[in-house]
Amino acid sequence: PSTWVYIDVRGRALTSVVGDLQKAVAREVKVSPGVSITYSGQFEYLERAVARLKLVVPATLLIIFVLLYIIFGRFDEAALIMGTLPFALTGGIWILYLLGFNQSVATGVGFIALAGVSAEFGVVMLIYLKNALTRRLAAGEPMNDDTLLAAIREGAVLRVRPKAMTVAVVMAG
């Protein structure tokens, strides 16, 4: 025979409810030999999705890094772009916290998309900065701090409006 207990978890994160339930059952229920307790339903699906995301997220980050390395042909430039991803992801975590949302499969997929958009922003910015520096050096300016700062300003200014428009569209979406 099987016994089923249904629990409505509206208003709370599913994982915290199941965690509290598991602690209470471990503390107060003596399980007879041959009896097992299984947590099923949405929690079971969530556990499977989390296990899948534990593979997909690192694989996605590795693919992004490999593509960056192929684009630039340099490890340091690919690492530079990848170094910006934690800042974008931290912002995503903060906005989830401020809006009172829980981490879910949908937000995990959103973070994968955020990593891709952030890497794309970094790639475009790095290309513009490198082009601005190359133009200045080709014009005969010496490679020094002043030339580098001027190239950074020039390359960044060219990307301010397109970046602002892209961010506005992404946020509206």
MILO-504023 format. One line per 8 residues: their letters; for each residue x negated, y, z of N, C-alpha, C, O, CB. Coordinates in Angstrom, 2 decimals, always signed. Glycine has a CB too. Example, Ala and Ser with C-alpha at 12.3 -4.5 7.8 and 13.67 -1.06 7.14 Angstrom:
2
AS) -13.19 -5.69 +7.80 -12.30 -4.50 +7.80 -13.20 -3.30 +7.80 -14.24 -3.32 +8.46 -11.31 -4.47 +9.05  -12.85 -2.25 +7.08 -13.67 -1.06 +7.14 -12.90 +0.03 +7.87 -13.41 +1.14 +8.04 -14.08 -0.60 +5.72
***
This chain:
173
PSTWVYID) -0.83 -1.19 +0.00 +0.00 +0.00 +0.00 -0.87 +1.25 +0.00 -1.99 +1.25 +0.51 +0.94 +0.00 +1.21  -0.33 +2.30 -0.58 -1.01 +3.58 -0.63 -0.17 +4.64 +0.07 +1.06 +4.59 +0.05 -1.30 +4.00 -2.09  -0.84 +5.57 +0.68 -0.17 +6.69 +1.30 -0.70 +7.96 +0.66 -1.91 +8.11 +0.48 -0.38 +6.71 +2.85  +0.19 +8.87 +0.30 -0.20 +10.11 -0.34 +0.20 +11.27 +0.56 +1.29 +11.27 +1.14 +0.45 +10.24 -1.74  -0.67 +12.24 +0.66 -0.37 +13.45 +1.40 -0.58 +14.61 +0.44 -1.66 +14.77 -0.13 -1.26 +13.60 +2.69  +0.45 +15.41 +0.25 +0.36 +16.56 -0.65 +0.16 +17.83 +0.18 +0.85 +18.05 +1.18 +1.63 +16.67 -1.55  -0.78 +18.65 -0.25 -1.07 +19.88 +0.46 -1.02 +21.04 -0.52 -1.64 +20.99 -1.59 -2.45 +19.81 +1.18  -0.28 +22.08 -0.15 -0.20 +23.29 -0.98 -1.27 +24.26 -0.48 -1.27 +24.63 +0.69 +1.24 +23.94 -0.92
VRGRALTS) -2.16 +24.67 -1.37 -3.30 +25.50 -0.95 -3.21 +26.92 -1.51 -4.23 +27.56 -1.73 -4.61 +24.87 -1.39  -2.01 +27.39 -1.74 -1.86 +28.74 -2.29 -2.49 +29.77 -1.37 -2.34 +29.72 -0.15 -0.39 +29.08 -2.51  -3.21 +30.70 -1.98 -3.79 +31.79 -1.21 -5.16 +31.49 -0.64 -5.78 +32.37 -0.04 -2.88 +32.15 -0.10  -5.65 +30.27 -0.81 -6.98 +29.91 -0.31 -7.74 +29.18 -1.40 -7.15 +28.58 -2.30 -6.88 +29.04 +0.96  -9.06 +29.23 -1.30 -9.89 +28.49 -2.26 -9.71 +26.99 -2.00 -9.73 +26.54 -0.86 -11.39 +28.91 -2.14  -9.55 +26.26 -3.07 -9.32 +24.82 -2.97 -10.45 +24.11 -2.24 -10.20 +23.24 -1.41 -9.15 +24.22 -4.35  -11.68 +24.48 -2.53 -12.82 +23.81 -1.90 -12.87 +24.07 -0.40 -13.26 +23.18 +0.36 -14.12 +24.26 -2.55  -12.49 +25.27 +0.04 -12.52 +25.53 +1.48 -11.43 +24.75 +2.20 -11.65 +24.27 +3.32 -12.35 +27.03 +1.76
VVGDLQKA) -10.26 +24.60 +1.58 -9.18 +23.82 +2.18 -9.60 +22.36 +2.31 -9.43 +21.75 +3.36 -7.88 +23.93 +1.35  -10.15 +21.81 +1.24 -10.58 +20.41 +1.28 -11.72 +20.23 +2.27 -11.77 +19.22 +2.97 -11.01 +19.93 -0.13  -12.64 +21.20 +2.33 -13.72 +21.13 +3.32 -13.18 +21.10 +4.73 -13.63 +20.30 +5.55 -14.67 +22.31 +3.16  -12.21 +21.98 +5.04 -11.59 +21.99 +6.37 -10.87 +20.68 +6.64 -10.94 +20.13 +7.74 -10.61 +23.18 +6.51  -10.18 +20.18 +5.63 -9.45 +18.92 +5.75 -10.40 +17.76 +6.00 -10.13 +16.91 +6.84 -8.62 +18.66 +4.50  -11.52 +17.71 +5.28 -12.50 +16.64 +5.47 -13.08 +16.66 +6.88 -13.27 +15.61 +7.49 -13.62 +16.74 +4.43  -13.38 +17.86 +7.39 -13.90 +17.98 +8.76 -12.87 +17.50 +9.79 -13.22 +16.78 +10.72 -14.30 +19.44 +9.05  -11.61 +17.91 +9.61 -10.55 +17.51 +10.55 -10.33 +16.00 +10.51 -10.17 +15.38 +11.56 -9.25 +18.23 +10.23
VAREVKVS) -10.32 +15.42 +9.32 -10.12 +13.97 +9.19 -11.30 +13.23 +9.82 -11.09 +12.24 +10.53 -9.96 +13.57 +7.70  -12.52 +13.69 +9.57 -13.71 +13.02 +10.15 -13.70 +13.11 +11.68 -14.15 +12.19 +12.36 -15.00 +13.66 +9.59  -13.18 +14.21 +12.20 -13.19 +14.43 +13.64 -12.05 +13.69 +14.34 -12.23 +13.20 +15.46 -13.09 +15.92 +13.93  -10.87 +13.60 +13.71 -9.69 +13.14 +14.44 -9.05 +11.85 +13.93 -8.16 +11.31 +14.58 -8.69 +14.20 +14.41  -9.49 +11.34 +12.79 -8.86 +10.14 +12.24 -9.86 +8.99 +12.26 -10.96 +9.09 +11.73 -8.35 +10.39 +10.79  -9.44 +7.90 +12.90 -10.27 +6.69 +12.91 -9.78 +5.81 +11.77 -8.64 +5.34 +11.76 -10.20 +5.94 +14.31  -10.67 +5.58 +10.80 -10.31 +4.82 +9.61 -10.58 +3.34 +9.87 -11.69 +2.96 +10.24 -11.10 +5.32 +8.36  -9.55 +2.51 +9.68 -9.68 +1.07 +9.87 -10.51 +0.46 +8.74 -10.57 +1.02 +7.65 -8.29 +0.40 +9.94
PGVSITYS) -11.15 -0.68 +9.00 -11.88 -1.36 +7.93 -10.94 -1.69 +6.77 -9.81 -2.14 +6.98 -12.56 -2.64 +8.46  -11.42 -1.47 +5.56 -10.62 -1.74 +4.37 -9.78 -0.55 +3.92 -9.12 -0.60 +2.88 -9.73 -2.91 +4.62  -9.82 +0.52 +4.71 -9.05 +1.71 +4.36 -10.02 +2.78 +3.85 -11.09 +2.97 +4.41 -8.23 +2.24 +5.59  -9.63 +3.46 +2.80 -10.48 +4.53 +2.28 -9.65 +5.80 +2.10 -8.43 +5.75 +1.93 -11.13 +4.12 +0.93  -10.33 +6.92 +2.16 -9.68 +8.21 +1.97 -10.27 +8.84 +0.73 -11.49 +8.93 +0.59 -9.85 +9.13 +3.22  -9.41 +9.28 -0.17 -9.85 +9.91 -1.41 -9.13 +11.24 -1.56 -7.92 +11.34 -1.32 -9.59 +8.99 -2.64  -9.87 +12.25 -1.96 -9.30 +13.57 -2.20 -9.15 +13.69 -3.71 -10.14 +13.64 -4.44 -10.19 +14.73 -1.60  -7.94 +13.86 -4.16 -7.66 +13.78 -5.59 -6.97 +15.05 -6.07 -6.95 +16.07 -5.38 -6.81 +12.56 -5.91
GQFEYLER) -6.40 +14.96 -7.25 -5.66 +16.08 -7.82 -6.59 +17.16 -8.35 -7.61 +16.86 -8.97 -4.73 +16.68 -6.77  -6.23 +18.41 -8.11 -7.02 +19.53 -8.61 -8.45 +19.49 -8.07 -9.39 +19.85 -8.77 -6.36 +20.86 -8.25  -8.60 +19.05 -6.83 -9.93 +18.99 -6.24 -10.82 +18.03 -7.01 -11.99 +18.32 -7.24 -9.85 +18.58 -4.78  -10.28 +16.89 -7.40 -11.03 +15.90 -8.16 -11.46 +16.48 -9.51 -12.60 +16.29 -9.95 -10.20 +14.62 -8.37  -10.55 +17.19 -10.17 -10.88 +17.83 -11.44 -11.94 +18.91 -11.26 -12.84 +19.07 -12.08 -9.62 +18.42 -12.09  -11.82 +19.66 -10.17 -12.79 +20.70 -9.88 -14.18 +20.10 -9.64 -15.18 +20.62 -10.13 -12.35 +21.52 -8.65  -14.23 +19.01 -8.91 -15.51 +18.34 -8.65 -16.16 +17.86 -9.95 -17.37 +18.00 -10.12 -15.32 +17.16 -7.69  -15.35 +17.30 -10.85 -15.89 +16.86 -12.15 -16.41 +18.05 -12.95 -17.47 +17.98 -13.56 -14.82 +16.11 -12.95
AVARLKLV) -15.65 +19.13 -12.95 -16.05 +20.32 -13.70 -17.33 +20.92 -13.13 -18.21 +21.33 -13.89 -14.93 +21.38 -13.69  -17.45 +20.97 -11.82 -18.66 +21.51 -11.18 -19.86 +20.64 -11.54 -20.95 +21.15 -11.82 -18.48 +21.59 -9.64  -19.67 +19.32 -11.53 -20.77 +18.42 -11.90 -21.19 +18.67 -13.35 -22.38 +18.65 -13.67 -20.35 +16.94 -11.71  -20.22 +18.90 -14.24 -20.53 +19.18 -15.63 -21.25 +20.52 -15.78 -22.20 +20.65 -16.55 -19.26 +19.17 -16.47  -20.77 +21.52 -15.04 -21.40 +22.85 -15.10 -22.83 +22.82 -14.58 -23.67 +23.61 -15.02 -20.58 +23.86 -14.31  -23.11 +21.92 -13.64 -24.48 +21.80 -13.13 -25.45 +21.34 -14.22 -26.65 +21.56 -14.11 -24.53 +20.84 -11.95  -24.92 +20.71 -15.24 -25.74 +20.31 -16.38 -25.70 +21.38 -17.49 -26.72 +21.68 -18.10 -25.27 +18.96 -16.93  -24.52 +21.93 -17.73 -24.33 +22.86 -18.84 -25.06 +24.19 -18.61 -25.69 +24.71 -19.53 -22.85 +23.11 -19.06
VPATLLII) -24.97 +24.74 -17.41 -25.57 +26.05 -17.15 -27.09 +26.02 -17.34 -27.62 +26.86 -18.07 -25.23 +26.52 -15.73  -27.83 +25.09 -16.70 -29.27 +25.06 -16.96 -29.61 +24.78 -18.43 -30.56 +25.33 -18.97 -29.93 +24.01 -16.08  -28.82 +23.92 -19.07 -29.06 +23.64 -20.49 -28.85 +24.89 -21.32 -29.61 +25.15 -22.26 -28.14 +22.51 -20.99  -27.83 +25.68 -20.99 -27.57 +26.93 -21.71 -28.73 +27.90 -21.53 -29.18 +28.52 -22.49 -26.27 +27.57 -21.22  -29.20 +28.04 -20.30 -30.32 +28.95 -20.04 -31.58 +28.49 -20.78 -32.33 +29.32 -21.31 -30.60 +29.03 -18.53  -31.80 +27.18 -20.83 -32.95 +26.66 -21.56 -32.82 +26.93 -23.06 -33.79 +27.30 -23.72 -33.11 +25.14 -21.30  -31.61 +26.75 -23.59 -31.39 +27.02 -25.01 -31.62 +28.50 -25.31 -32.23 +28.84 -26.32 -29.96 +26.61 -25.43  -31.13 +29.37 -24.44 -31.34 +30.81 -24.63 -32.83 +31.11 -24.64 -33.31 +31.87 -25.48 -30.63 +31.63 -23.52
FVLLYIIF) -33.58 +30.52 -23.70 -35.02 +30.76 -23.64 -35.72 +30.28 -24.91 -36.57 +30.98 -25.46 -35.62 +30.08 -22.41  -35.37 +29.09 -25.36 -35.99 +28.54 -26.57 -35.69 +29.43 -27.78 -36.57 +29.70 -28.59 -35.50 +27.10 -26.84  -34.44 +29.88 -27.89 -34.08 +30.76 -29.01 -34.85 +32.08 -28.93 -35.30 +32.61 -29.95 -32.57 +31.04 -29.01  -35.00 +32.61 -27.73 -35.78 +33.84 -27.57 -37.24 +33.62 -27.97 -37.85 +34.47 -28.61 -35.70 +34.34 -26.11  -37.78 +32.49 -27.58 -39.16 +32.18 -27.94 -39.30 +32.05 -29.46 -40.29 +32.50 -30.04 -39.62 +30.88 -27.24  -38.32 +31.44 -30.08 -38.36 +31.30 -31.55 -38.26 +32.68 -32.21 -38.97 +32.96 -33.18 -37.21 +30.39 -32.06  -37.40 +33.55 -31.69 -37.22 +34.89 -32.27 -38.51 +35.71 -32.15 -38.97 +36.28 -33.14 -36.06 +35.63 -31.58  -39.08 +35.76 -30.95 -40.22 +36.63 -30.71 -41.57 +35.94 -30.93 -42.57 +36.62 -31.21 -40.16 +37.15 -29.31
GRFDEAAL) -41.61 +34.64 -30.82 -42.87 +33.92 -31.00 -43.85 +34.15 -29.86 -45.03 +33.80 -29.97 -43.50 +34.31 -32.29  -43.37 +34.72 -28.78 -44.23 +35.01 -27.62 -43.51 +34.60 -26.35 -42.33 +34.90 -26.17 -44.63 +36.52 -27.57  -44.23 +33.93 -25.49 -43.66 +33.48 -24.22 -43.32 +34.66 -23.32 -42.28 +34.66 -22.67 -44.64 +32.53 -23.51  -44.21 +35.68 -23.28 -44.00 +36.79 -22.35 -42.77 +37.61 -22.69 -42.06 +38.07 -21.78 -45.22 +37.69 -22.34  -42.49 +37.80 -23.97 -41.30 +38.57 -24.35 -40.03 +37.77 -24.07 -39.02 +38.34 -23.65 -41.37 +38.96 -25.84  -40.06 +36.47 -24.31 -38.91 +35.63 -23.97 -38.68 +35.62 -22.46 -37.53 +35.68 -22.01 -39.12 +34.18 -24.49  -39.76 +35.56 -21.70 -39.64 +35.58 -20.23 -39.13 +36.93 -19.75 -38.38 +37.00 -18.77 -41.00 +35.28 -19.57  -39.52 +38.01 -20.42 -39.03 +39.34 -20.06 -37.51 +39.42 -20.20 -36.83 +39.92 -19.31 -39.70 +40.42 -20.95
IMGTLPFA) -37.00 +38.93 -21.31 -35.54 +38.94 -21.52 -34.86 +38.04 -20.49 -33.84 +38.43 -19.92 -35.19 +38.47 -22.96  -35.40 +36.87 -20.25 -34.81 +35.97 -19.26 -34.85 +36.58 -17.86 -33.99 +36.30 -17.03 -35.53 +34.62 -19.27  -35.85 +37.41 -17.60 -35.97 +38.07 -16.30 -34.85 +39.06 -16.03 -34.59 +39.42 -14.88 -37.29 +38.77 -16.19  -34.17 +39.51 -17.09 -33.06 +40.45 -16.90 -31.76 +39.73 -16.54 -30.84 +40.35 -16.01 -32.86 +41.28 -18.16  -31.67 +38.45 -16.82 -30.42 +37.72 -16.59 -29.97 +37.72 -15.13 -28.78 +37.88 -14.87 -30.57 +36.31 -17.06  -30.87 +37.54 -14.15 -30.39 +37.56 -12.76 -29.69 +38.86 -12.38 -28.76 +38.85 -11.58 -31.55 +37.34 -11.82  -30.12 +39.98 -12.96 -29.46 +41.26 -12.65 -28.03 +41.28 -13.18 -27.11 +41.73 -12.50 -30.26 +42.43 -13.24  -27.85 +40.79 -14.40 -26.50 +40.74 -14.98 -25.62 +39.77 -14.18 -24.47 +40.08 -13.89 -26.56 +40.31 -16.47
LTGGIWIL) -26.17 +38.61 -13.84 -25.39 +37.62 -13.10 -25.07 +38.10 -11.69 -24.00 +37.79 -11.16 -26.14 +36.30 -13.04  -25.99 +38.84 -11.08 -25.74 +39.40 -9.75 -24.57 +40.38 -9.81 -23.72 +40.40 -8.92 -27.00 +40.10 -9.21  -24.54 +41.19 -10.86 -23.41 +42.10 -11.04 -22.10 +41.35 -11.19 -21.08 +41.78 -10.67 -23.63 +42.99 -12.24  -22.13 +40.24 -11.89 -20.93 +39.41 -12.04 -20.47 +38.83 -10.72 -19.27 +38.78 -10.45 -21.19 +38.29 -13.03  -21.41 +38.39 -9.90 -21.06 +37.85 -8.58 -20.46 +38.94 -7.71 -19.48 +38.70 -7.00 -22.31 +37.23 -7.89  -21.04 +40.14 -7.76 -20.51 +41.25 -6.96 -19.08 +41.60 -7.40 -18.22 +41.84 -6.56 -21.42 +42.49 -7.10  -18.84 +41.63 -8.70 -17.49 +42.00 -9.15 -16.48 +40.93 -8.75 -15.35 +41.26 -8.41 -17.46 +42.22 -10.68  -16.87 +39.66 -8.78 -15.98 +38.60 -8.29 -15.65 +38.82 -6.81 -14.50 +38.70 -6.39 -16.62 +37.21 -8.49
YLLGFNQS) -16.67 +39.14 -6.04 -16.49 +39.37 -4.61 -15.59 +40.58 -4.36 -14.66 +40.51 -3.56 -17.85 +39.58 -3.92  -15.86 +41.68 -5.05 -15.10 +42.91 -4.84 -13.64 +42.77 -5.26 -12.75 +43.37 -4.65 -15.73 +44.06 -5.60  -13.38 +41.97 -6.29 -12.01 +41.75 -6.75 -11.31 +40.63 -5.99 -10.11 +40.40 -6.17 -12.00 +41.45 -8.23  -12.05 +39.91 -5.13 -11.47 +38.85 -4.32 -11.21 +37.56 -5.06 -10.37 +36.77 -4.65 -10.20 +39.32 -3.74  -11.93 +37.33 -6.16 -11.76 +36.09 -6.93 -12.69 +35.01 -6.38 -13.75 +35.30 -5.83 -12.03 +36.34 -8.42  -12.28 +33.77 -6.56 -13.11 +32.63 -6.17 -13.87 +32.12 -7.38 -13.44 +32.31 -8.52 -12.25 +31.50 -5.54  -14.99 +31.48 -7.13 -15.75 +30.85 -8.20 -14.92 +29.68 -8.73 -14.39 +28.89 -7.94 -17.17 +30.38 -7.71  -14.82 +29.57 -10.04 -14.04 +28.50 -10.65 -14.71 +28.09 -11.95 -15.76 +28.62 -12.33 -12.57 +28.95 -10.90
VATGVGFI) -14.10 +27.14 -12.62 -14.63 +26.72 -13.92 -14.57 +27.88 -14.91 -15.50 +28.09 -15.68 -13.83 +25.50 -14.46  -13.47 +28.62 -14.87 -13.32 +29.75 -15.79 -14.40 +30.81 -15.54 -14.96 +31.35 -16.49 -11.92 +30.38 -15.65  -14.69 +31.09 -14.28 -15.74 +32.08 -14.00 -17.11 +31.53 -14.36 -17.99 +32.28 -14.78 -15.71 +32.50 -12.52  -17.30 +30.23 -14.22 -18.57 +29.61 -14.65 -18.80 +29.77 -16.13 -19.91 +30.08 -16.57 -18.59 +28.13 -14.29  -17.74 +29.57 -16.91 -17.83 +29.77 -18.36 -18.07 +31.25 -18.65 -18.83 +31.59 -19.56 -16.53 +29.28 -19.07  -17.43 +32.11 -17.88 -17.65 +33.55 -18.04 -19.09 +33.94 -17.76 -19.65 +34.80 -18.44 -16.73 +34.32 -17.11  -19.71 +33.31 -16.77 -21.11 +33.59 -16.47 -22.03 +33.11 -17.59 -23.05 +33.74 -17.87 -21.51 +32.93 -15.16  -21.68 +32.01 -18.23 -22.45 +31.55 -19.39 -22.37 +32.59 -20.50 -23.37 +32.93 -21.12 -21.93 +30.17 -19.90
ALAGVSAE) -21.15 +33.10 -20.75 -20.98 +34.14 -21.77 -21.73 +35.41 -21.38 -22.34 +36.06 -22.23 -19.49 +34.45 -21.98  -21.68 +35.76 -20.10 -22.39 +36.95 -19.61 -23.90 +36.81 -19.84 -24.56 +37.77 -20.22 -22.10 +37.18 -18.12  -24.43 +35.63 -19.60 -25.86 +35.40 -19.84 -26.19 +35.59 -21.32 -27.22 +36.18 -21.65 -26.28 +33.98 -19.37  -25.34 +35.11 -22.19 -25.57 +35.28 -23.63 -25.52 +36.73 -24.05 -26.36 +37.18 -24.82 -24.56 +34.49 -24.42  -24.52 +37.48 -23.56 -24.40 +38.89 -23.92 -25.58 +39.68 -23.36 -26.13 +40.56 -24.03 -23.07 +39.47 -23.39  -25.97 +39.37 -22.13 -27.10 +40.06 -21.51 -28.39 +39.80 -22.28 -29.19 +40.71 -22.50 -27.25 +39.62 -20.05  -28.60 +38.56 -22.69 -29.79 +38.24 -23.48 -29.75 +38.96 -24.82 -30.78 +39.44 -25.30 -29.90 +36.71 -23.69  -28.57 +39.04 -25.43 -28.45 +39.74 -26.70 -28.77 +41.22 -26.54 -29.46 +41.80 -27.38 -27.04 +39.56 -27.28
FGVVMLIY) -28.27 +41.85 -25.48 -28.60 +43.25 -25.21 -30.10 +43.43 -25.06 -30.68 +44.37 -25.61 -27.88 +43.74 -23.94  -30.72 +42.52 -24.32 -32.16 +42.61 -24.10 -32.95 +42.45 -25.39 -33.92 +43.16 -25.62 -32.60 +41.55 -23.12  -32.52 +41.52 -26.24 -33.20 +41.30 -27.53 -33.14 +42.56 -28.38 -34.15 +43.01 -28.91 -32.57 +40.11 -28.28  -31.95 +43.13 -28.51 -31.79 +44.32 -29.34 -32.60 +45.48 -28.77 -33.27 +46.19 -29.52 -30.30 +44.71 -29.45  -32.56 +45.67 -27.46 -33.32 +46.76 -26.85 -34.82 +46.56 -27.06 -35.52 +47.51 -27.40 -33.01 +46.85 -25.34  -35.31 +45.35 -26.87 -36.73 +45.09 -27.05 -37.15 +45.33 -28.50 -38.23 +45.86 -28.75 -37.07 +43.66 -26.63  -36.33 +44.94 -29.44 -36.64 +45.17 -30.86 -36.72 +46.67 -31.15 -37.65 +47.11 -31.82 -35.58 +44.50 -31.77  -35.77 +47.43 -30.66 -35.79 +48.88 -30.88 -37.01 +49.53 -30.22 -37.63 +50.42 -30.81 -34.51 +49.52 -30.33
LKNALTRR) -37.35 +49.09 -29.02 -38.53 +49.65 -28.35 -39.81 +49.31 -29.10 -40.68 +50.16 -29.26 -38.61 +49.14 -26.90  -39.93 +48.07 -29.55 -41.12 +47.67 -30.31 -41.22 +48.43 -31.62 -42.32 +48.82 -32.02 -41.10 +46.17 -30.57  -40.09 +48.63 -32.30 -40.10 +49.37 -33.57 -40.50 +50.82 -33.35 -41.26 +51.38 -34.14 -38.73 +49.30 -34.24  -40.00 +51.44 -32.28 -40.36 +52.83 -31.99 -41.86 +52.94 -31.71 -42.50 +53.88 -32.17 -39.54 +53.36 -30.79  -42.41 +52.01 -30.96 -43.84 +52.03 -30.67 -44.66 +51.79 -31.93 -45.66 +52.46 -32.16 -44.20 +50.97 -29.60  -44.24 +50.85 -32.76 -44.95 +50.56 -34.01 -44.96 +51.78 -34.93 -45.99 +52.09 -35.54 -44.31 +49.37 -34.73  -43.82 +52.48 -35.03 -43.76 +53.71 -35.86 -44.73 +54.77 -35.35 -45.42 +55.42 -36.14 -42.32 +54.27 -35.88  -44.78 +54.95 -34.06 -45.68 +55.97 -33.49 -47.15 +55.61 -33.73 -47.96 +56.46 -34.07 -45.41 +56.13 -31.97
LAAGEPMN) -47.48 +54.33 -33.54 -48.87 +53.91 -33.76 -49.23 +54.00 -35.24 -50.36 +54.36 -35.58 -49.08 +52.47 -33.25  -48.28 +53.68 -36.12 -48.53 +53.78 -37.56 -48.69 +55.23 -38.00 -49.36 +55.50 -38.99 -47.38 +53.13 -38.34  -48.09 +56.15 -37.27 -48.22 +57.58 -37.58 -49.54 +58.16 -37.07 -49.82 +59.35 -37.25 -47.05 +58.35 -36.97  -50.35 +57.32 -36.45 -51.67 +57.75 -36.01 -51.77 +58.19 -34.56 -52.82 +58.67 -34.14 -52.11 +58.84 -36.87  -50.68 +58.04 -33.79 -50.77 +58.42 -32.38 -51.60 +57.38 -31.64 -51.52 +56.19 -31.96 -49.35 +58.54 -31.74  -52.40 +57.81 -30.66 -53.22 +56.85 -29.91 -52.35 +56.05 -28.95 -51.30 +56.52 -28.50 -54.35 +57.59 -29.13  -52.78 +54.83 -28.63 -52.05 +54.00 -27.68 -52.43 +54.44 -26.27 -53.48 +54.08 -25.75 -52.36 +52.46 -27.89  -51.56 +55.24 -25.66 -51.77 +55.67 -24.28 -50.41 +55.78 -23.60 -49.38 +55.47 -24.20 -52.54 +57.05 -24.23
DDTLLAAI) -50.41 +56.22 -22.35 -49.17 +56.29 -21.58 -48.16 +57.25 -22.21 -46.96 +56.96 -22.22 -49.47 +56.73 -20.15  -48.62 +58.37 -22.72 -47.70 +59.35 -23.30 -47.01 +58.79 -24.55 -45.81 +58.96 -24.73 -48.45 +60.63 -23.66  -47.78 +58.12 -25.40 -47.21 +57.51 -26.60 -46.21 +56.43 -26.22 -45.13 +56.34 -26.80 -48.31 +56.93 -27.51  -46.58 +55.61 -25.25 -45.69 +54.52 -24.80 -44.39 +55.08 -24.23 -43.31 +54.60 -24.57 -46.41 +53.65 -23.74  -44.48 +56.09 -23.38 -43.27 +56.69 -22.80 -42.39 +57.34 -23.86 -41.17 +57.23 -23.81 -43.64 +57.72 -21.74  -43.02 +58.01 -24.83 -42.25 +58.63 -25.91 -41.54 +57.57 -26.75 -40.39 +57.75 -27.15 -43.17 +59.49 -26.80  -42.22 +56.46 -27.01 -41.61 +55.37 -27.78 -40.46 +54.73 -26.99 -39.43 +54.37 -27.58 -42.68 +54.30 -28.13  -40.62 +54.60 -25.70 -39.55 +54.03 -24.87 -38.33 +54.94 -24.90 -37.20 +54.48 -25.06 -40.03 +53.82 -23.40
REGAVLRV) -38.56 +56.25 -24.75 -37.43 +57.19 -24.81 -36.74 +57.14 -26.17 -35.52 +57.10 -26.26 -37.92 +58.63 -24.52  -37.54 +57.15 -27.23 -36.98 +57.12 -28.59 -36.17 +55.85 -28.82 -35.03 +55.92 -29.29 -38.09 +57.23 -29.64  -36.74 +54.71 -28.49 -36.04 +53.43 -28.71 -34.79 +53.30 -27.85 -33.78 +52.78 -28.31 -36.98 +52.27 -28.42  -34.86 +53.77 -26.61 -33.71 +53.67 -25.72 -32.59 +54.60 -26.15 -31.41 +54.23 -26.09 -34.12 +53.97 -24.29  -32.93 +55.81 -26.57 -31.91 +56.78 -26.99 -31.14 +56.26 -28.19 -29.93 +56.50 -28.30 -32.56 +58.13 -27.33  -31.81 +55.55 -29.08 -31.12 +55.01 -30.26 -30.07 +53.96 -29.88 -29.15 +53.69 -30.66 -32.14 +54.41 -31.22  -30.21 +53.35 -28.70 -29.32 +52.27 -28.31 -28.27 +52.67 -27.28 -27.41 +51.85 -26.93 -30.12 +51.14 -27.77  -28.31 +53.90 -26.77 -27.39 +54.27 -25.70 -25.93 +54.19 -26.15 -25.12 +53.54 -25.49 -27.70 +55.69 -25.21
RPKAMTVA) -25.58 +54.82 -27.25 -24.19 +54.83 -27.69 -23.71 +53.43 -28.07 -22.64 +53.02 -27.62 -24.02 +55.78 -28.88  -24.46 +52.67 -28.90 -23.98 +51.32 -29.21 -23.83 +50.43 -27.97 -22.89 +49.64 -27.88 -24.92 +50.65 -30.20  -24.75 +50.56 -27.01 -24.64 +49.76 -25.78 -23.42 +50.17 -24.98 -22.69 +49.32 -24.48 -25.91 +49.91 -24.92  -23.19 +51.48 -24.86 -22.02 +51.97 -24.12 -20.73 +51.46 -24.75 -19.79 +51.06 -24.05 -22.02 +53.51 -24.05  -20.68 +51.49 -26.08 -19.48 +51.02 -26.77 -19.30 +49.52 -26.56 -18.18 +49.06 -26.34 -19.55 +51.34 -28.28  -20.37 +48.76 -26.63 -20.28 +47.31 -26.45 -19.85 +46.98 -25.03 -18.99 +46.12 -24.84 -21.62 +46.63 -26.76  -20.42 +47.64 -24.05 -20.05 +47.41 -22.65 -18.59 +47.75 -22.43 -17.88 +47.02 -21.74 -20.95 +48.23 -21.70  -18.12 +48.85 -23.00 -16.71 +49.25 -22.85 -15.78 +48.18 -23.43 -14.75 +47.86 -22.84 -16.46 +50.60 -23.53
VVMAG) -16.14 +47.65 -24.59 -15.31 +46.62 -25.22 -15.33 +45.33 -24.39 -14.29 +44.70 -24.20 -15.80 +46.34 -26.66  -16.51 +44.95 -23.89 -16.61 +43.74 -23.08 -15.80 +43.89 -21.80 -15.07 +42.98 -21.41 -18.08 +43.42 -22.75  -15.91 +45.04 -21.14 -15.16 +45.25 -19.90 -13.66 +45.29 -20.17 -12.88 +44.76 -19.37 -15.60 +46.55 -19.23  -13.25 +45.90 -21.27 -11.82 +45.93 -21.60 -11.30 +44.52 -21.87 -10.17 +44.19 -21.53 -11.56 +46.84 -22.81  -12.15 +43.70 -22.49 -11.77 +42.32 -22.78 -11.67 +41.51 -21.53 -11.35 +40.32 -21.58 -12.76 +41.67 -23.72
***
